[in-house]
Amino acid sequence: MSSLKENEQVSEEEIISFCKYRLTRFKVPEYVEFITELPRTSVGKIQKHILRIWHEEGVKNI
């Protein structure tokens, strides 16, 4: 997972076309969700279970 540097922008279409060029067809995402910050533990690891909950609930632009 990666984040953009300050004052950079990217669209969903740009990410998907980037993936189409570099990945096999079945691995290319159908859509992209943007969030402002990843949930992390006190150690700094990404809390993937929280991301799954957000995805199931349809939370966007957190």
PDB file of N, CA, C and O in Angstrom:
ATOM      1  N   MET A   1       0.844  -1.162   0.000  1.00  0.00           N
ATOM      2  CA  MET A   1       0.000   0.000   0.000  1.00  0.00           C
ATOM      3  C   MET A   1       0.891   1.227   0.000  1.00  0.00           C
ATOM      4  O   MET A   1       1.969   1.241   0.595  1.00  0.00           O
ATOM      5  N   SER A   2       0.427   2.222  -0.661  1.00  0.00           N
ATOM      6  CA  SER A   2       1.238   3.413  -0.806  1.00  0.00           C
ATOM      7  C   SER A   2       0.370   4.645  -0.667  1.00  0.00           C
ATOM      8  O   SER A   2      -0.856   4.582  -0.761  1.00  0.00           O
ATOM      9  N   SER A   3       1.030   5.761  -0.442  1.00  0.00           N
ATOM     10  CA  SER A   3       0.293   7.018  -0.351  1.00  0.00           C
ATOM     11  C   SER A   3       0.933   8.040  -1.273  1.00  0.00           C
ATOM     12  O   SER A   3       2.095   7.915  -1.660  1.00  0.00           O
ATOM     13  N   LEU A   4       0.156   9.047  -1.615  1.00  0.00           N
ATOM     14  CA  LEU A   4       0.640  10.096  -2.502  1.00  0.00           C
ATOM     15  C   LEU A   4       1.449  11.124  -1.715  1.00  0.00           C
ATOM     16  O   LEU A   4       1.218  11.349  -0.527  1.00  0.00           O
ATOM     17  N   LYS A   5       2.376  11.722  -2.393  1.00  0.00           N
ATOM     18  CA  LYS A   5       3.119  12.816  -1.783  1.00  0.00           C
ATOM     19  C   LYS A   5       2.244  14.063  -1.799  1.00  0.00           C
ATOM     20  O   LYS A   5       1.220  14.111  -2.482  1.00  0.00           O
ATOM     21  N   GLU A   6       2.652  15.048  -1.054  1.00  0.00           N
ATOM     22  CA  GLU A   6       1.882  16.289  -0.969  1.00  0.00           C
ATOM     23  C   GLU A   6       1.730  16.928  -2.349  1.00  0.00           C
ATOM     24  O   GLU A   6       2.680  16.964  -3.131  1.00  0.00           O
ATOM     25  N   ASN A   7       0.541  17.426  -2.639  1.00  0.00           N
ATOM     26  CA  ASN A   7       0.191  18.101  -3.895  1.00  0.00           C
ATOM     27  C   ASN A   7       0.195  17.172  -5.110  1.00  0.00           C
ATOM     28  O   ASN A   7       0.284  17.653  -6.240  1.00  0.00           O
ATOM     29  N   GLU A   8       0.102  15.868  -4.912  1.00  0.00           N
ATOM     30  CA  GLU A   8      -0.017  14.927  -6.023  1.00  0.00           C
ATOM     31  C   GLU A   8      -1.447  14.404  -6.083  1.00  0.00           C
ATOM     32  O   GLU A   8      -2.127  14.293  -5.063  1.00  0.00           O
ATOM     33  N   GLN A   9      -1.891  14.086  -7.298  1.00  0.00           N
ATOM     34  CA  GLN A   9      -3.233  13.557  -7.486  1.00  0.00           C
ATOM     35  C   GLN A   9      -3.175  12.386  -8.447  1.00  0.00           C
ATOM     36  O   GLN A   9      -2.310  12.317  -9.320  1.00  0.00           O
ATOM     37  N   VAL A  10      -4.109  11.468  -8.269  1.00  0.00           N
ATOM     38  CA  VAL A  10      -4.226  10.329  -9.168  1.00  0.00           C
ATOM     39  C   VAL A  10      -5.704   9.945  -9.217  1.00  0.00           C
ATOM     40  O   VAL A  10      -6.425  10.080  -8.228  1.00  0.00           O
ATOM     41  N   SER A  11      -6.138   9.473 -10.359  1.00  0.00           N
ATOM     42  CA  SER A  11      -7.545   9.083 -10.503  1.00  0.00           C
ATOM     43  C   SER A  11      -7.667   7.560 -10.456  1.00  0.00           C
ATOM     44  O   SER A  11      -6.682   6.833 -10.582  1.00  0.00           O
ATOM     45  N   GLU A  12      -8.886   7.109 -10.274  1.00  0.00           N
ATOM     46  CA  GLU A  12      -9.160   5.677 -10.254  1.00  0.00           C
ATOM     47  C   GLU A  12      -8.786   5.057 -11.594  1.00  0.00           C
ATOM     48  O   GLU A  12      -8.228   3.961 -11.638  1.00  0.00           O
ATOM     49  N   GLU A  13      -9.088   5.749 -12.679  1.00  0.00           N
ATOM     50  CA  GLU A  13      -8.779   5.233 -14.010  1.00  0.00           C
ATOM     51  C   GLU A  13      -7.272   5.081 -14.222  1.00  0.00           C
ATOM     52  O   GLU A  13      -6.830   4.118 -14.849  1.00  0.00           O
ATOM     53  N   GLU A  14      -6.486   6.021 -13.707  1.00  0.00           N
ATOM     54  CA  GLU A  14      -5.031   5.932 -13.854  1.00  0.00           C
ATOM     55  C   GLU A  14      -4.474   4.720 -13.118  1.00  0.00           C
ATOM     56  O   GLU A  14      -3.583   4.041 -13.627  1.00  0.00           O
ATOM     57  N   ILE A  15      -4.987   4.447 -11.937  1.00  0.00           N
ATOM     58  CA  ILE A  15      -4.515   3.301 -11.169  1.00  0.00           C
ATOM     59  C   ILE A  15      -4.892   2.000 -11.867  1.00  0.00           C
ATOM     60  O   ILE A  15      -4.075   1.083 -11.959  1.00  0.00           O
ATOM     61  N   ILE A  16      -6.115   1.918 -12.354  1.00  0.00           N
ATOM     62  CA  ILE A  16      -6.559   0.702 -13.026  1.00  0.00           C
ATOM     63  C   ILE A  16      -5.780   0.477 -14.315  1.00  0.00           C
ATOM     64  O   ILE A  16      -5.407  -0.659 -14.606  1.00  0.00           O
ATOM     65  N   SER A  17      -5.526   1.514 -15.088  1.00  0.00           N
ATOM     66  CA  SER A  17      -4.755   1.345 -16.328  1.00  0.00           C
ATOM     67  C   SER A  17      -3.307   0.956 -16.017  1.00  0.00           C
ATOM     68  O   SER A  17      -2.706   0.178 -16.758  1.00  0.00           O
ATOM     69  N   PHE A  18      -2.742   1.492 -14.925  1.00  0.00           N
ATOM     70  CA  PHE A  18      -1.406   1.101 -14.490  1.00  0.00           C
ATOM     71  C   PHE A  18      -1.373  -0.388 -14.171  1.00  0.00           C
ATOM     72  O   PHE A  18      -0.434  -1.087 -14.552  1.00  0.00           O
ATOM     73  N   CYS A  19      -2.394  -0.870 -13.475  1.00  0.00           N
ATOM     74  CA  CYS A  19      -2.481  -2.285 -13.119  1.00  0.00           C
ATOM     75  C   CYS A  19      -2.672  -3.162 -14.352  1.00  0.00           C
ATOM     76  O   CYS A  19      -2.092  -4.244 -14.435  1.00  0.00           O
ATOM     77  N   LYS A  20      -3.480  -2.706 -15.309  1.00  0.00           N
ATOM     78  CA  LYS A  20      -3.711  -3.483 -16.536  1.00  0.00           C
ATOM     79  C   LYS A  20      -2.409  -3.715 -17.284  1.00  0.00           C
ATOM     80  O   LYS A  20      -2.211  -4.772 -17.883  1.00  0.00           O
ATOM     81  N   TYR A  21      -1.523  -2.729 -17.249  1.00  0.00           N
ATOM     82  CA  TYR A  21      -0.252  -2.825 -17.959  1.00  0.00           C
ATOM     83  C   TYR A  21       0.705  -3.798 -17.272  1.00  0.00           C
ATOM     84  O   TYR A  21       1.498  -4.461 -17.941  1.00  0.00           O
ATOM     85  N   ARG A  22       0.637  -3.889 -15.933  1.00  0.00           N
ATOM     86  CA  ARG A  22       1.623  -4.646 -15.182  1.00  0.00           C
ATOM     87  C   ARG A  22       1.134  -5.961 -14.579  1.00  0.00           C
ATOM     88  O   ARG A  22       1.952  -6.777 -14.153  1.00  0.00           O
ATOM     89  N   LEU A  23      -0.174  -6.183 -14.534  1.00  0.00           N
ATOM     90  CA  LEU A  23      -0.716  -7.386 -13.905  1.00  0.00           C
ATOM     91  C   LEU A  23      -1.464  -8.241 -14.915  1.00  0.00           C
ATOM     92  O   LEU A  23      -1.872  -7.765 -15.975  1.00  0.00           O
ATOM     93  N   THR A  24      -1.638  -9.517 -14.567  1.00  0.00           N
ATOM     94  CA  THR A  24      -2.478 -10.366 -15.401  1.00  0.00           C
ATOM     95  C   THR A  24      -3.931  -9.921 -15.238  1.00  0.00           C
ATOM     96  O   THR A  24      -4.284  -9.281 -14.247  1.00  0.00           O
ATOM     97  N   ARG A  25      -4.754 -10.257 -16.200  1.00  0.00           N
ATOM     98  CA  ARG A  25      -6.114  -9.719 -16.265  1.00  0.00           C
ATOM     99  C   ARG A  25      -6.949 -10.006 -15.013  1.00  0.00           C
ATOM    100  O   ARG A  25      -7.700  -9.139 -14.565  1.00  0.00           O
ATOM    101  N   PHE A  26      -6.828 -11.205 -14.445  1.00  0.00           N
ATOM    102  CA  PHE A  26      -7.670 -11.527 -13.296  1.00  0.00           C
ATOM    103  C   PHE A  26      -7.231 -10.816 -12.011  1.00  0.00           C
ATOM    104  O   PHE A  26      -7.978 -10.803 -11.033  1.00  0.00           O
ATOM    105  N   LYS A  27      -6.032 -10.225 -12.000  1.00  0.00           N
ATOM    106  CA  LYS A  27      -5.554  -9.511 -10.822  1.00  0.00           C
ATOM    107  C   LYS A  27      -5.848  -8.009 -10.860  1.00  0.00           C
ATOM    108  O   LYS A  27      -5.651  -7.323  -9.858  1.00  0.00           O
ATOM    109  N   VAL A  28      -6.307  -7.499 -11.974  1.00  0.00           N
ATOM    110  CA  VAL A  28      -6.589  -6.066 -12.110  1.00  0.00           C
ATOM    111  C   VAL A  28      -7.836  -5.721 -11.298  1.00  0.00           C
ATOM    112  O   VAL A  28      -8.866  -6.377 -11.455  1.00  0.00           O
ATOM    113  N   PRO A  29      -7.768  -4.708 -10.437  1.00  0.00           N
ATOM    114  CA  PRO A  29      -8.941  -4.364  -9.624  1.00  0.00           C
ATOM    115  C   PRO A  29     -10.077  -3.801 -10.466  1.00  0.00           C
ATOM    116  O   PRO A  29      -9.848  -3.141 -11.480  1.00  0.00           O
ATOM    117  N   GLU A  30     -11.311  -4.072 -10.030  1.00  0.00           N
ATOM    118  CA  GLU A  30     -12.488  -3.548 -10.724  1.00  0.00           C
ATOM    119  C   GLU A  30     -12.751  -2.103 -10.333  1.00  0.00           C
ATOM    120  O   GLU A  30     -13.279  -1.324 -11.127  1.00  0.00           O
ATOM    121  N   TYR A  31     -12.384  -1.749  -9.116  1.00  0.00           N
ATOM    122  CA  TYR A  31     -12.556  -0.379  -8.626  1.00  0.00           C
ATOM    123  C   TYR A  31     -11.489  -0.077  -7.584  1.00  0.00           C
ATOM    124  O   TYR A  31     -10.813  -0.980  -7.091  1.00  0.00           O
ATOM    125  N   VAL A  32     -11.346   1.191  -7.258  1.00  0.00           N
ATOM    126  CA  VAL A  32     -10.349   1.642  -6.291  1.00  0.00           C
ATOM    127  C   VAL A  32     -11.051   2.507  -5.257  1.00  0.00           C
ATOM    128  O   VAL A  32     -11.863   3.363  -5.608  1.00  0.00           O
ATOM    129  N   GLU A  33     -10.742   2.288  -3.986  1.00  0.00           N
ATOM    130  CA  GLU A  33     -11.290   3.113  -2.920  1.00  0.00           C
ATOM    131  C   GLU A  33     -10.169   3.976  -2.354  1.00  0.00           C
ATOM    132  O   GLU A  33      -9.071   3.485  -2.090  1.00  0.00           O
ATOM    133  N   PHE A  34     -10.449   5.262  -2.169  1.00  0.00           N
ATOM    134  CA  PHE A  34      -9.466   6.184  -1.620  1.00  0.00           C
ATOM    135  C   PHE A  34      -9.812   6.496  -0.171  1.00  0.00           C
ATOM    136  O   PHE A  34     -10.960   6.810   0.143  1.00  0.00           O
ATOM    137  N   ILE A  35      -8.821   6.409   0.710  1.00  0.00           N
ATOM    138  CA  ILE A  35      -8.991   6.823   2.089  1.00  0.00           C
ATOM    139  C   ILE A  35      -7.844   7.756   2.443  1.00  0.00           C
ATOM    140  O   ILE A  35      -6.769   7.685   1.847  1.00  0.00           O
ATOM    141  N   THR A  36      -8.077   8.626   3.411  1.00  0.00           N
ATOM    142  CA  THR A  36      -7.054   9.624   3.749  1.00  0.00           C
ATOM    143  C   THR A  36      -5.958   9.070   4.640  1.00  0.00           C
ATOM    144  O   THR A  36      -4.820   9.536   4.589  1.00  0.00           O
ATOM    145  N   GLU A  37      -6.295   8.071   5.463  1.00  0.00           N
ATOM    146  CA  GLU A  37      -5.300   7.531   6.377  1.00  0.00           C
ATOM    147  C   GLU A  37      -5.598   6.070   6.665  1.00  0.00           C
ATOM    148  O   GLU A  37      -6.758   5.692   6.833  1.00  0.00           O
ATOM    149  N   LEU A  38      -4.560   5.248   6.723  1.00  0.00           N
ATOM    150  CA  LEU A  38      -4.725   3.834   7.026  1.00  0.00           C
ATOM    151  C   LEU A  38      -4.777   3.638   8.539  1.00  0.00           C
ATOM    152  O   LEU A  38      -4.016   4.271   9.271  1.00  0.00           O
ATOM    153  N   PRO A  39      -5.675   2.760   9.018  1.00  0.00           N
ATOM    154  CA  PRO A  39      -5.710   2.481  10.456  1.00  0.00           C
ATOM    155  C   PRO A  39      -4.476   1.674  10.854  1.00  0.00           C
ATOM    156  O   PRO A  39      -4.152   0.670  10.220  1.00  0.00           O
ATOM    157  N   ARG A  40      -3.797   2.117  11.898  1.00  0.00           N
ATOM    158  CA  ARG A  40      -2.560   1.461  12.330  1.00  0.00           C
ATOM    159  C   ARG A  40      -2.606   1.131  13.815  1.00  0.00           C
ATOM    160  O   ARG A  40      -3.311   1.767  14.599  1.00  0.00           O
ATOM    161  N   THR A  41      -1.824   0.110  14.174  1.00  0.00           N
ATOM    162  CA  THR A  41      -1.682  -0.247  15.578  1.00  0.00           C
ATOM    163  C   THR A  41      -0.682   0.708  16.224  1.00  0.00           C
ATOM    164  O   THR A  41      -0.099   1.558  15.551  1.00  0.00           O
ATOM    165  N   SER A  42      -0.491   0.562  17.522  1.00  0.00           N
ATOM    166  CA  SER A  42       0.474   1.420  18.212  1.00  0.00           C
ATOM    167  C   SER A  42       1.904   1.152  17.752  1.00  0.00           C
ATOM    168  O   SER A  42       2.776   2.008  17.899  1.00  0.00           O
ATOM    169  N   VAL A  43       2.147  -0.035  17.195  1.00  0.00           N
ATOM    170  CA  VAL A  43       3.464  -0.388  16.674  1.00  0.00           C
ATOM    171  C   VAL A  43       3.660   0.145  15.258  1.00  0.00           C
ATOM    172  O   VAL A  43       4.793   0.277  14.794  1.00  0.00           O
ATOM    173  N   GLY A  44       2.553   0.455  14.566  1.00  0.00           N
ATOM    174  CA  GLY A  44       2.637   0.995  13.217  1.00  0.00           C
ATOM    175  C   GLY A  44       2.181   0.049  12.125  1.00  0.00           C
ATOM    176  O   GLY A  44       2.229   0.399  10.946  1.00  0.00           O
ATOM    177  N   LYS A  45       1.737  -1.147  12.496  1.00  0.00           N
ATOM    178  CA  LYS A  45       1.243  -2.090  11.491  1.00  0.00           C
ATOM    179  C   LYS A  45      -0.156  -1.684  11.034  1.00  0.00           C
ATOM    180  O   LYS A  45      -0.937  -1.128  11.804  1.00  0.00           O
ATOM    181  N   ILE A  46      -0.457  -1.971   9.771  1.00  0.00           N
ATOM    182  CA  ILE A  46      -1.770  -1.659   9.221  1.00  0.00           C
ATOM    183  C   ILE A  46      -2.788  -2.663   9.759  1.00  0.00           C
ATOM    184  O   ILE A  46      -2.552  -3.871   9.732  1.00  0.00           O
ATOM    185  N   GLN A  47      -3.915  -2.159  10.244  1.00  0.00           N
ATOM    186  CA  GLN A  47      -4.972  -3.010  10.782  1.00  0.00           C
ATOM    187  C   GLN A  47      -5.896  -3.443   9.636  1.00  0.00           C
ATOM    188  O   GLN A  47      -6.884  -2.777   9.327  1.00  0.00           O
ATOM    189  N   LYS A  48      -5.549  -4.567   9.021  1.00  0.00           N
ATOM    190  CA  LYS A  48      -6.288  -5.034   7.854  1.00  0.00           C
ATOM    191  C   LYS A  48      -7.718  -5.424   8.194  1.00  0.00           C
ATOM    192  O   LYS A  48      -8.605  -5.287   7.352  1.00  0.00           O
ATOM    193  N   HIS A  49      -7.962  -5.906   9.407  1.00  0.00           N
ATOM    194  CA  HIS A  49      -9.325  -6.279   9.781  1.00  0.00           C
ATOM    195  C   HIS A  49     -10.237  -5.052   9.821  1.00  0.00           C
ATOM    196  O   HIS A  49     -11.426  -5.161   9.522  1.00  0.00           O
ATOM    197  N   ILE A  50      -9.703  -3.898  10.181  1.00  0.00           N
ATOM    198  CA  ILE A  50     -10.479  -2.655  10.164  1.00  0.00           C
ATOM    199  C   ILE A  50     -10.794  -2.266   8.723  1.00  0.00           C
ATOM    200  O   ILE A  50     -11.905  -1.819   8.438  1.00  0.00           O
ATOM    201  N   LEU A  51      -9.842  -2.428   7.814  1.00  0.00           N
ATOM    202  CA  LEU A  51     -10.083  -2.133   6.398  1.00  0.00           C
ATOM    203  C   LEU A  51     -11.180  -3.033   5.835  1.00  0.00           C
ATOM    204  O   LEU A  51     -12.011  -2.580   5.048  1.00  0.00           O
ATOM    205  N   ARG A  52     -11.187  -4.313   6.238  1.00  0.00           N
ATOM    206  CA  ARG A  52     -12.242  -5.230   5.775  1.00  0.00           C
ATOM    207  C   ARG A  52     -13.615  -4.785   6.267  1.00  0.00           C
ATOM    208  O   ARG A  52     -14.591  -4.828   5.518  1.00  0.00           O
ATOM    209  N   ILE A  53     -13.687  -4.354   7.534  1.00  0.00           N
ATOM    210  CA  ILE A  53     -14.954  -3.876   8.091  1.00  0.00           C
ATOM    211  C   ILE A  53     -15.421  -2.644   7.330  1.00  0.00           C
ATOM    212  O   ILE A  53     -16.594  -2.548   6.969  1.00  0.00           O
ATOM    213  N   TRP A  54     -14.521  -1.706   7.083  1.00  0.00           N
ATOM    214  CA  TRP A  54     -14.879  -0.494   6.335  1.00  0.00           C
ATOM    215  C   TRP A  54     -15.401  -0.868   4.958  1.00  0.00           C
ATOM    216  O   TRP A  54     -16.386  -0.300   4.486  1.00  0.00           O
ATOM    217  N   HIS A  55     -14.740  -1.826   4.311  1.00  0.00           N
ATOM    218  CA  HIS A  55     -15.153  -2.240   2.968  1.00  0.00           C
ATOM    219  C   HIS A  55     -16.556  -2.863   2.999  1.00  0.00           C
ATOM    220  O   HIS A  55     -17.393  -2.565   2.147  1.00  0.00           O
ATOM    221  N   GLU A  56     -16.801  -3.725   3.981  1.00  0.00           N
ATOM    222  CA  GLU A  56     -18.115  -4.380   4.102  1.00  0.00           C
ATOM    223  C   GLU A  56     -19.227  -3.369   4.380  1.00  0.00           C
ATOM    224  O   GLU A  56     -20.347  -3.521   3.891  1.00  0.00           O
ATOM    225  N   GLU A  57     -18.914  -2.337   5.167  1.00  0.00           N
ATOM    226  CA  GLU A  57     -19.910  -1.340   5.525  1.00  0.00           C
ATOM    227  C   GLU A  57     -20.069  -0.248   4.472  1.00  0.00           C
ATOM    228  O   GLU A  57     -20.997   0.558   4.531  1.00  0.00           O
ATOM    229  N   GLY A  58     -19.152  -0.235   3.511  1.00  0.00           N
ATOM    230  CA  GLY A  58     -19.227   0.762   2.456  1.00  0.00           C
ATOM    231  C   GLY A  58     -18.745   2.131   2.873  1.00  0.00           C
ATOM    232  O   GLY A  58     -19.177   3.138   2.313  1.00  0.00           O
ATOM    233  N   VAL A  59     -17.852   2.184   3.853  1.00  0.00           N
ATOM    234  CA  VAL A  59     -17.314   3.457   4.315  1.00  0.00           C
ATOM    235  C   VAL A  59     -16.379   4.010   3.260  1.00  0.00           C
ATOM    236  O   VAL A  59     -15.498   3.301   2.773  1.00  0.00           O
ATOM    237  N   LYS A  60     -16.567   5.279   2.901  1.00  0.00           N
ATOM    238  CA  LYS A  60     -15.730   5.913   1.880  1.00  0.00           C
ATOM    239  C   LYS A  60     -15.186   7.240   2.394  1.00  0.00           C
ATOM    240  O   LYS A  60     -15.795   7.899   3.236  1.00  0.00           O
ATOM    241  N   ASN A  61     -14.038   7.610   1.872  1.00  0.00           N
ATOM    242  CA  ASN A  61     -13.405   8.904   2.165  1.00  0.00           C
ATOM    243  C   ASN A  61     -13.269   9.179   3.661  1.00  0.00           C
ATOM    244  O   ASN A  61     -13.750  10.194   4.165  1.00  0.00           O
ATOM    245  N   ILE A  62     -12.620   8.278   4.345  1.00  0.00           N
ATOM    246  CA  ILE A  62     -12.426   8.435   5.784  1.00  0.00           C
ATOM    247  C   ILE A  62     -11.239   9.335   6.037  1.00  0.00           C
ATOM    248  O   ILE A  62     -10.900   9.600   7.191  1.00  0.00           O
TER     249      ILE A  62
END
